[in-house]
Amino acid sequence: MIGFRFQRLIEKLLSVKFVIFIVATVLLCCGVLGGAEWLTVALTVIVGREANKVLGSRFQVLGRKQDDEADLGSD
């Protein structure tokens, strides 16, 4: 149980969006990025995650409809 949770945590930490967010935060702390640039990166990561959730669920629904139509046509 603990091993599974640890594995899931590692997978989430290695996601590209999360890594970009961490790099932007480190650059903000070092003074390389300003607040506006960091906010842009943060909003991009958040919108990307939400869009992935919404589009992923819609494509799953579309895939099911196509599978159902194929099943109906094969009878």
Buried (B, 14 or more C-beta within 10 A) or exposed (E): EEEEEEEEEEEEEEEEBEEBBEEBBEBBEEEEBEEEEBEEBBEBBEEEEEEEEEEEEEEEEEEEEEEEEEEEEEE
